[in-house]
Amino acid sequence: MGLLSRTVVRPREWSQRHFWGWLNAVFNKVDHERIKAVGPDRAAAEWLLRCGAKVRFEGFERWHHDYNGLPTGPLGRYKIQAIDATESCIMYRGFDYLDGLKHVEEIKLKKCIYIEDTCLERLSSVENLQQSLYMMEVVSCGNVTDKGLIALHKLRNLEYLFLSDLPGVKDKQVTVDRLQTALPRLDITLDLD
């Protein structure tokens, strides 16, 4: 019997997971022309909402979660003040959208399956966020380890950090101590057990 070509049948779950992973990667692709055309805050808001996150603009109490409901008006009028990425599909590849944001004070990363150490390292390297960000939550992000949390030491104005359900964090006390040493004003609430 000669070599026969076989078709590999993949389980339906794998195919669906692969499709959603591919689609989420498409949603996270950075469009530098769009950033130039509409400004960093509008482009970042579009990225975040496309991925299922919410944003709150400076001077407003309302959270925006509907891509089609983003406010219109003069470019540059709406500045992102807070990001709630709960259960969103944001991933590292989209983090270039954060570069031009100057007013972000709060970021919540909850149940984000694509958030990993490289995301926190990238977020921490954004110069504007190093100056503006004062409150952050990282909850139920299974790919985050001690390394990613320690990278947050670059956020020199961070005053409040809530950490919960992070199974990848192994040396909890060492990590907290390193952050406290680097950021003495930081209030860390830890619920990692």
N, C-alpha and C positions, 0 to 999 in steps of 0.2 A: 504494500500500500504506500503510495507516494505521500509527499507532504500536502496536506490539505490546508487551505486557508480557513481559519475559523473566525467567526464573528464573535467578539466578546460581548456578552450581554451584561450590562451594568445594572445593578439594582436601581430601582426607581428613586430611592432616597439619595443615592450618590449622585445621580443625574440632576435631581432637583437642587441639591446642595451646590454642585458645581455651577449650575445655571445662576443661582442667587449670588454665589461668590463672584462670578464673572460680572453680573449686573451691578453689584455693589462696587466693584473695581471701576466700572464705567462711570458710576455716579461720583466717584472720588477723583476722577481725572481732572487735573488742574487746567483751566482755560485761561492762560495769561492774557490773551486778547480781550476776554470778557472783563478781567480785572482792570485793564487799561480803559476799557469803554465805560464801565459803570462805577469804578472805584472799588477799593478793597472791602469795604463794609458790605456793600450790596452784593458783590460777588461771593463773599464768604457766607452771607445769609442765604443766598441761593443754594450754595453747596450744602450747607448744614440742613436746610429744610428738605432738599432733595434726598438727603440721607436719613431723614426721619427725626432730626433734632429740632429743637426750638431755640429761638433767639428773643432777647428783649433789648430794645433800643434805649439809648440814653434819654432820660426825661419821660419815659413811658413806663407804666406798670404792666401793661398787657404783654403776654408772651405770644409770639407769632409762630405758628406751626404749619400754616397752609402756604405752600409755595405761591399759589395764585393770589393770596391775600397780602403779599408783601406790600408795604406802603410805597406809593410813588411820590414823586416830587423832585426837587432839585437834587442832583447828585451831590453826595457828601452831607446831606442834611441828617440822615439816619446813621448813627454810630452804634455798633453792637456793644452793649454793656455786659450782657450775660448770655451764656451758652448752656443749655441743658441738653446733653446728648444721650439722655436715658434711652436705652434700647435702640439706639441708632446704628447705622452701618458705617459711621465715619471710620476711616482707616488712614494709615501713615501717608499713603500716596496723595491724600487731599490736604495734608497739613500745610502746604505752601500757601493756602488761602489765609492762614493766620498771620503771615508776615506783615501785612499792612495795617493790622488792627491796633489802634492806640488807646482804646477806651474800655477794653474788656476787664472787668473787675472780678467776675465769677464764672467758673467752669464746673459743670457737673458731668462726670463720666460714670454712668451707672448701667450695668448690664450691657456693656459694649463688647461684643465678642471679638472685634478686630483691634481693640486697643491693646497694645503691648508695650514693652520697654522702649522700643525705638520711637513710639508715639510720644511718650512722656519726655524722652530726651529731646525730641524735635520741638515740642511745645516749650520746653524750658530754655531752648536756645533762641527763641524769638525775643529779640531785644525789647520790643514794645511791651510784650507780656511780662517780661522781667520787671518792668516798671509799674504796670497797671494792675496786674492780677493780685488780689488780696485774699480770695476765698476759693477753695477747691475741694471737690469731693471725688473720691475714686472708690467705687463700690461694685462688687461682683464682676470684676474684670479679670477673668481667670488667667490671662496671659501676662499679667503684670507681676514682676518680681521685685526683690529688694533693689536691684540695679536701677529699674525704672523710677522707683520712689526716691532713691538717693539723688537722681538727676534733678529732682525738683528743688534742690538747694540753690539753683541759679535764680529762682523766682524770689528775688531779694525783698520784695514787699509783701510776700505771702504771710498772712496773719492767722488764717484758719485753714486747717486741713483735716478732713474727715475721711478715714479709711475703714472699710468694712468688707468682709467676705472676699479676701484676696488670697486664695490657696497657694499661689506661687511665691508669696512672701514667707521666707523661712526663718530669717533672723530678725524678728520683729523689733526687739528692744535695741539691737545694734543699729538698725535702720532708723528708728525713731531718735536715738541718741545722736546719730550723725546729722540728721536734719535739724535737731534742736541746737546743736553746736554751731551749725552754719547759719541758722536763722533763729536767734535767741527770742525774738518776739512771737514766734510761731506757736500757736495753740493747736496741738494735735489731739484729735479724738480718735481713739483706736479701738476697733471692734473686730479683730481678726480671728477670734477663736471660733 
